[in-house]
Amino acid sequence: MIGRIFKQLLFASITVIISVVVLDLVLNGAARVVPKIDDVTSIIKAKIPDDKLGKRPNPRYPGHDANGFRNPTVPERATVVALGDSHTYGSGVASAESWPKVLEQLAGEPVYNMGLGGYGALHSRLLWDEAMQFQPDIVIDGIYAGNDLYDAFSLVYNQNKATDYKNPDQATIDSILQAEAVEPIGEYVGKMYRRGRVKSQRYRAVKAWLEDNSRVYGILKRFQLELRQIRDRNKPKTPSTPEKRWAKAQKFANKFPDYAQEFSDGTRKTIFTAEYRLAALNLEDPRIIEGQRITYEAVKQMDQLARANGIRYIVLFIPSKELVFAEAAKDLDSDNYHQLVRYEQQFWQETRQFLEQQAIEYVDGLAPLRQQLETGPQSYKVNHNGHPNAYGQQALAESLHRFLNR
């Protein structure tokens, strides 16, 4: 009996595999005749490879414009161009709720959003010429303390892009190589981001092969994406009660006690991920220090380019959620959390000094995000997501609007 069931399952599995292979061959042949089939059978990723940037936004991704950035359309001109990472892109909120688009509503002037997750100041510098196509009066560059220094280092040293930004000092290079020999920072930050979970090389290889070669896999992923888009458009504004959302957040923290910290003072509550943030903002790590140097150099160059063309260049400080909550969470039982706060305070102090020496304008987003946290609703979700929610994005936009109109 068991042997017969096994044979039936084996036969069914083989039949499915053969059917998928045959269907893939048919779809591949059809795509050569009708190229538009690619629109249905290929996986649409938010980011695509780029020789200069490592990754750039995909124009085919839902919600992206013809340039690939998160805007309804590509305007001929924009008064303001916004550069930055996922906090500028608006991860976790609707496009219209991102600070660039809220600023557009407040100012009554077109603001073009060129932010993308994984970008930093060096990416902004590499995108400068593209930004200038919009003939902006103002460029606002959002710098996030949580991982932008790591992203700058990674782009130059791990991805081998913009190699002219490498440090010419051999002693610095030697210290970087020594640190990499102990543990590559890309692996360490990735491990912290995944909370210790490591995907095997075989899993990644199989997934990459399917993404590049299987149109059936592409159809399934595309269907999954479309379902998610439909769900997001139709879900109610409050899909669950605050109690249920907090219970879900607590469950996550309990599942990963070594990588997440629960905070609640009765009215304000959230989950921190101090270990991940600390890995990307360890100011005693020569690789993060090098990322900081690269970031400052890119900022300095952008300011010089802006001045030469009569453009206002403004840096927006975007603090981590952990720093925004620091006063409320001063008694939190976590050494890594408090070390992260100290490093970030040091980074912003050094950044402020650097910008003031260069006479570069800046807006500190810490105060408005903290004020929103104090007055409520709080500026971050209760879960481990580190991006400002719609209230936090609104607070950043209003702070910028006041600065521009003072």
C-alpha positions as CSV (number, residue, x, y, z in Angstrom):
1,M,0.0,0.0,0.0
2,I,2.7,2.5,1.0
3,G,4.8,1.4,-2.0
4,R,1.9,2.1,-4.3
5,I,1.3,5.6,-2.8
6,F,5.0,6.4,-3.2
7,K,5.0,5.4,-6.8
8,Q,1.9,7.5,-7.4
9,L,3.5,10.5,-5.8
10,L,6.7,9.9,-7.7
11,F,4.8,9.7,-11.0
12,A,2.8,12.8,-10.2
13,S,6.0,14.7,-9.3
14,I,7.8,13.7,-12.5
15,T,4.7,14.6,-14.5
16,V,4.6,18.1,-12.9
17,I,8.4,18.6,-13.6
18,I,8.1,17.5,-17.2
19,S,5.0,19.7,-17.7
20,V,6.8,22.7,-16.2
21,V,9.9,22.1,-18.5
22,V,7.7,21.8,-21.6
23,L,5.7,24.9,-20.7
24,D,8.9,26.8,-20.1
25,L,10.2,25.7,-23.6
26,V,6.9,26.8,-25.2
27,L,7.0,30.2,-23.4
28,N,10.6,30.8,-24.4
29,G,9.8,30.0,-28.0
30,A,6.7,32.3,-27.9
31,A,8.7,35.1,-26.3
32,R,11.1,35.2,-29.3
33,V,8.1,35.7,-31.6
34,V,6.1,38.0,-29.3
35,P,8.5,40.0,-27.0
36,K,5.6,41.4,-25.0
37,I,5.3,38.0,-23.4
38,D,8.3,39.1,-21.3
39,D,5.9,41.5,-19.5
40,V,3.9,38.6,-18.1
41,T,6.5,35.9,-17.7
42,S,9.5,37.7,-16.3
43,I,10.0,38.6,-12.6
44,I,9.6,42.4,-12.0
45,K,12.1,43.4,-9.3
46,A,12.1,46.8,-7.7
47,K,15.8,47.0,-8.5
48,I,17.9,46.0,-11.5
49,P,21.7,45.7,-11.9
50,D,23.6,48.9,-12.8
51,D,27.2,49.2,-13.8
52,K,27.7,52.5,-12.0
53,L,25.3,52.3,-9.0
54,G,25.3,48.6,-8.4
55,K,21.5,48.7,-8.4
56,R,19.0,51.2,-9.8
57,P,15.2,51.3,-9.6
58,N,13.3,49.3,-12.2
59,P,11.1,51.3,-14.6
60,R,8.8,48.3,-15.0
61,Y,8.1,48.0,-11.3
62,P,4.6,49.1,-10.2
63,G,4.6,52.7,-8.9
64,H,7.9,53.6,-10.6
65,D,8.1,56.1,-13.4
66,A,9.9,55.8,-16.8
67,N,13.2,56.5,-15.2
68,G,12.6,53.9,-12.5
69,F,12.1,56.2,-9.6
70,R,9.1,56.4,-7.3
71,N,7.0,59.2,-9.0
72,P,3.7,59.2,-10.9
73,T,5.4,60.6,-14.0
74,V,8.7,62.1,-15.2
75,P,8.3,65.9,-15.2
76,E,10.2,68.2,-17.6
77,R,11.4,70.2,-14.6
78,A,11.3,69.9,-10.8
79,T,11.9,72.7,-8.4
80,V,13.3,70.3,-5.8
81,V,15.1,67.0,-6.4
82,A,15.1,64.6,-3.4
83,L,18.0,62.1,-3.1
84,G,18.5,59.4,-0.5
85,D,17.8,55.9,0.6
86,S,14.7,53.9,1.5
87,H,13.6,56.7,4.0
88,T,13.4,59.1,1.0
89,Y,11.9,56.4,-1.2
90,G,9.2,56.0,1.4
91,S,9.5,52.3,2.4
92,G,6.5,51.2,4.4
93,V,4.2,54.1,3.3
94,A,2.3,55.0,0.1
95,S,4.3,57.1,-2.5
96,A,2.1,60.1,-1.7
97,E,3.1,59.8,2.0
98,S,6.8,59.9,1.5
99,W,8.5,63.1,2.6
100,P,9.4,64.3,-0.9
101,K,5.7,64.1,-2.0
102,V,4.4,65.6,1.2
103,L,6.8,68.4,0.7
104,E,5.5,68.8,-2.8
105,Q,2.0,69.2,-1.5
106,L,3.1,71.7,1.2
107,A,5.2,73.8,-1.1
108,G,3.0,73.6,-4.2
109,E,6.1,73.0,-6.3
110,P,7.1,69.8,-8.1
111,V,9.5,67.6,-6.1
112,Y,11.1,64.7,-7.9
113,N,11.9,61.7,-5.7
114,M,15.2,59.9,-6.6
115,G,15.5,57.8,-3.4
116,L,16.0,54.1,-3.3
117,G,16.7,51.5,-0.6
118,G,20.4,50.8,-0.3
119,Y,21.5,54.2,-1.6
120,G,23.6,56.7,0.3
121,A,25.5,60.0,-0.3
122,L,27.9,58.4,-2.8
123,H,24.9,57.1,-4.8
124,S,23.5,60.6,-4.7
125,R,26.8,61.9,-6.1
126,L,26.8,59.4,-8.9
127,L,23.2,60.4,-9.7
128,W,24.0,64.1,-9.7
129,D,24.0,64.5,-13.5
130,E,20.6,62.7,-13.8
131,A,19.2,65.0,-11.1
132,M,20.5,68.1,-13.0
133,Q,18.3,67.1,-16.0
134,F,15.4,68.5,-14.0
135,Q,17.0,71.9,-13.6
136,P,16.2,72.1,-9.9
137,D,16.6,75.1,-7.7
138,I,17.1,72.9,-4.6
139,V,18.6,69.5,-4.0
140,I,17.8,67.8,-0.7
141,D,20.0,64.8,0.2
142,G,18.6,62.6,2.9
143,I,21.4,60.9,4.9
144,Y,20.4,58.1,7.2
145,A,22.6,57.1,10.1
146,G,21.4,53.5,10.2
147,N,23.3,52.1,7.3
148,D,24.5,54.8,4.8
149,L,28.1,54.7,6.0
150,Y,28.2,50.9,5.4
151,D,26.5,51.4,2.0
152,A,29.2,53.8,0.9
153,F,32.0,51.4,1.9
154,S,30.2,48.5,0.3
155,L,29.7,50.3,-3.0
156,V,33.4,51.1,-3.3
157,Y,35.1,48.2,-1.7
158,N,32.7,45.2,-2.0
159,Q,31.0,46.0,-5.3
160,N,34.1,47.7,-6.8
161,K,32.1,50.7,-8.1
162,A,33.4,54.4,-8.0
163,T,36.8,53.1,-7.2
164,D,38.4,56.5,-7.4
165,Y,36.9,57.0,-3.9
166,K,39.2,54.4,-2.4
167,N,41.5,55.7,0.2
168,P,45.1,56.2,-1.1
169,D,46.5,55.8,2.4
170,Q,48.1,52.3,2.6
171,A,47.8,52.1,6.4
172,T,44.0,52.6,6.1
173,I,43.8,49.9,3.4
174,D,45.8,47.5,5.6
175,S,43.4,48.0,8.5
176,I,40.4,47.4,6.2
177,L,42.0,44.2,4.9
178,Q,42.8,43.0,8.4
179,A,39.2,43.6,9.5
180,E,37.8,41.8,6.4
181,A,40.1,38.9,7.1
182,V,38.5,38.4,10.5
183,E,34.9,38.7,9.1
184,P,33.8,40.3,5.9
185,I,31.5,43.2,6.8
186,G,29.0,42.3,4.1
187,E,28.5,38.9,5.6
188,Y,28.3,40.3,9.2
189,V,25.8,43.1,8.4
190,G,23.8,40.6,6.3
191,K,23.7,38.1,9.2
192,M,22.6,40.8,11.6
193,Y,19.9,42.0,9.1
194,R,18.6,38.4,8.8
195,R,18.9,38.0,12.6
196,G,21.4,35.2,12.4
197,R,19.6,33.2,9.7
198,V,22.0,32.3,6.8
199,K,20.6,31.2,3.4
200,S,22.8,28.5,1.9
201,Q,24.7,29.1,-1.3
202,R,22.7,26.3,-2.9
203,Y,19.4,28.0,-2.1
204,R,20.6,31.3,-3.5
205,A,22.0,29.6,-6.6
206,V,18.8,27.7,-7.3
207,K,16.6,30.8,-6.8
208,A,18.9,32.9,-9.0
209,W,18.7,30.3,-11.8
210,L,14.9,30.1,-11.6
211,E,14.6,33.9,-11.7
212,D,16.8,34.1,-14.8
213,N,15.7,31.0,-16.7
214,S,12.2,29.8,-15.7
215,R,9.2,31.7,-17.2
216,V,6.8,29.6,-15.2
217,Y,8.5,30.7,-12.0
218,G,8.3,34.2,-13.3
219,I,4.6,33.9,-13.9
220,L,4.1,32.6,-10.3
221,K,6.1,35.5,-8.8
222,R,4.3,38.0,-11.0
223,F,1.0,36.6,-9.9
224,Q,2.2,36.9,-6.3
225,L,3.2,40.5,-6.8
226,E,-0.1,41.4,-8.4
227,L,-2.1,39.8,-5.6
228,R,0.0,41.8,-3.1
229,Q,-0.8,45.0,-5.0
230,I,-4.5,44.2,-5.0
231,R,-4.4,43.4,-1.3
232,D,-2.6,46.7,-0.5
233,R,-5.1,48.7,-2.5
234,N,-8.1,47.1,-1.0
235,K,-7.1,46.5,2.6
236,P,-8.9,48.6,5.2
237,K,-7.0,51.5,6.7
238,T,-6.8,49.7,10.0
239,P,-6.5,46.0,9.2
240,S,-6.2,45.0,12.9
241,T,-6.5,46.5,16.4
242,P,-3.5,48.2,18.0
243,E,-3.4,45.3,20.5
244,K,-3.1,42.7,17.8
245,R,-0.4,44.6,16.0
246,W,1.6,45.0,19.2
247,A,1.1,41.3,20.1
248,K,2.5,40.4,16.7
249,A,5.5,42.7,17.2
250,Q,6.2,41.2,20.6
251,K,6.0,37.7,19.1
252,F,8.8,38.8,16.6
253,A,10.9,40.1,19.5
254,N,10.4,36.9,21.5
255,K,11.4,34.8,18.5
256,F,14.7,36.7,18.0
257,P,15.7,37.8,21.5
258,D,19.4,38.2,20.5
259,Y,18.5,40.6,17.7
260,A,15.5,42.6,18.8
261,Q,14.6,44.7,21.9
262,E,11.0,45.3,23.0
263,F,10.2,48.8,24.3
264,S,7.0,50.1,25.8
265,D,6.2,52.8,28.3
266,G,2.5,52.4,28.1
267,T,1.8,54.9,25.4
268,R,4.8,54.5,23.1
269,K,5.9,51.1,22.0
270,T,8.1,49.6,19.3
271,I,10.7,46.9,18.6
272,F,14.4,47.9,18.1
273,T,17.0,46.1,16.1
274,A,20.1,47.5,17.7
275,E,22.4,44.7,16.7
276,Y,21.9,45.3,13.0
277,R,22.1,49.0,13.3
278,L,25.3,48.7,15.4
279,A,26.9,46.5,12.8
280,A,26.4,49.3,10.2
281,L,27.4,52.2,12.5
282,N,30.3,50.9,14.5
283,L,32.5,54.0,14.5
284,E,35.4,51.9,15.8
285,D,35.4,49.7,12.7
286,P,37.8,50.9,10.0
287,R,35.4,50.0,7.3
288,I,32.6,52.2,8.7
289,I,35.1,55.0,9.3
290,E,36.1,54.7,5.7
291,G,32.4,54.8,4.7
292,Q,32.1,58.0,6.7
293,R,35.1,59.6,4.9
294,I,33.6,58.6,1.5
295,T,30.2,60.1,2.5
296,Y,31.7,63.4,3.5
297,E,33.7,63.6,0.3
298,A,30.6,62.9,-1.8
299,V,28.6,65.6,0.2
300,K,31.4,68.1,-0.3
301,Q,31.5,67.5,-4.1
302,M,27.8,67.8,-4.4
303,D,27.8,71.1,-2.6
304,Q,30.6,72.4,-4.8
305,L,28.7,71.4,-7.9
306,A,25.5,73.0,-6.6
307,R,27.2,76.3,-5.8
308,A,28.8,76.4,-9.3
309,N,25.3,76.1,-10.8
310,G,23.4,78.4,-8.4
311,I,21.6,75.5,-6.7
312,R,20.8,75.2,-3.0
313,Y,22.2,71.9,-1.7
314,I,20.7,70.9,1.7
315,V,21.4,67.8,3.7
316,L,18.6,66.2,5.7
317,F,19.6,64.3,8.8
318,I,17.5,61.2,9.1
319,P,18.1,59.5,12.5
320,S,17.5,55.9,13.3
321,K,14.4,54.9,15.1
322,E,16.6,53.9,18.1
323,L,17.9,57.5,18.4
324,V,14.5,59.0,18.1
325,F,13.3,56.9,21.1
326,A,16.6,57.3,23.0
327,E,15.2,59.7,25.7
328,A,12.1,57.5,26.2
329,A,14.2,54.3,26.3
330,K,17.1,55.5,28.4
331,D,16.4,52.7,30.9
332,L,16.2,49.9,28.3
333,D,18.2,46.9,29.4
334,S,20.4,46.5,26.3
335,D,24.1,47.4,26.1
336,N,24.1,47.3,22.3
337,Y,21.2,49.7,22.1
338,H,22.9,52.3,24.3
339,Q,26.2,51.8,22.4
340,L,24.4,52.4,19.1
341,V,22.9,55.6,20.5
342,R,26.3,56.8,21.6
343,Y,27.8,56.1,18.1
344,E,25.0,57.8,16.3
345,Q,25.2,60.9,18.5
346,Q,28.9,61.0,17.8
347,F,28.2,60.6,14.0
348,W,25.7,63.5,13.9
349,Q,28.0,65.7,16.0
350,E,30.9,65.1,13.6
351,T,28.6,65.5,10.6
352,R,27.3,68.8,11.9
353,Q,30.8,70.1,12.5
354,F,31.8,69.0,9.0
355,L,28.9,70.7,7.3
356,E,29.3,73.9,9.3
357,Q,33.0,74.0,8.3
358,Q,32.0,73.7,4.7
359,A,29.1,76.2,5.1
360,I,26.6,73.5,3.9
361,E,23.0,73.9,4.8
362,Y,21.3,71.1,6.8
363,V,18.1,70.2,8.5
364,D,18.1,67.9,11.5
365,G,15.2,65.5,11.4
366,L,15.7,64.3,15.0
367,A,13.7,67.1,16.7
368,P,10.5,66.8,14.5
369,L,10.5,63.0,14.7
370,R,10.9,63.2,18.5
371,Q,8.2,65.9,18.8
372,Q,5.8,63.7,16.8
373,L,6.7,60.8,19.1
374,E,5.9,62.9,22.1
375,T,2.6,64.4,20.9
376,G,1.4,61.4,19.0
377,P,0.5,59.5,17.0
378,Q,4.1,58.1,17.2
379,S,6.4,58.5,14.2
380,Y,7.2,54.8,13.8
381,K,5.2,51.6,13.6
382,V,5.2,49.3,16.6
383,N,6.9,46.5,14.8
384,H,10.7,46.2,14.0
385,N,10.4,48.3,10.8
386,G,12.9,51.2,11.2
387,H,11.3,53.5,8.7
388,P,9.2,56.5,9.7
389,N,5.5,55.9,9.2
390,A,3.2,58.4,7.5
391,Y,3.2,60.6,10.6
392,G,7.0,60.6,10.7
393,Q,7.3,61.3,7.0
394,Q,4.9,64.2,7.5
395,A,7.0,65.5,10.3
396,L,10.1,65.5,8.2
397,A,8.4,67.2,5.3
398,E,6.9,69.9,7.5
399,S,10.4,70.6,9.0
400,L,11.9,71.0,5.6
401,H,9.0,73.2,4.5
402,R,9.6,75.5,7.5
403,F,13.3,75.6,6.8
404,L,12.8,76.5,3.1
405,N,10.4,79.3,4.0
406,R,12.2,80.9,6.9
